[in-house]
């Protein structure tokens, strides 16, 4: 089950955070976007974590767990996925730090997929 973190975004900036039910050490981020004008030429997405569970997002100290710059194939296909391991954390968010060529018609959706223990 994935959790939508960003919905129809077309600018840089961070999502709201997700508080995980338990600390996870494996994290997956997947995204897709609509770009009818084919203007997007670069995008970087950072999965961030915070160790402070019960304070507002703006008051947290966020640190990068994984930085992912979309490849040429990701941009052509208009979708991407990345993951990181050994990052035991209980609160996450995504942050688009680079976005080149997006316009009002660009719609970026990013989901977080928590580690499912079997």
Buried (B, 14 or more C-beta within 10 A) or exposed (E): EEEEBBEEBBEBEBBEBBEBEEEBEBBBBBBBBBBEEEEBEEBBBBBBBBEEEEEEBEEBEBEEBBBBBBEEEBBEEBBBEBBBEEBEBBBBBBBBBEBEBBEEEBBBBBBBBBBEEE
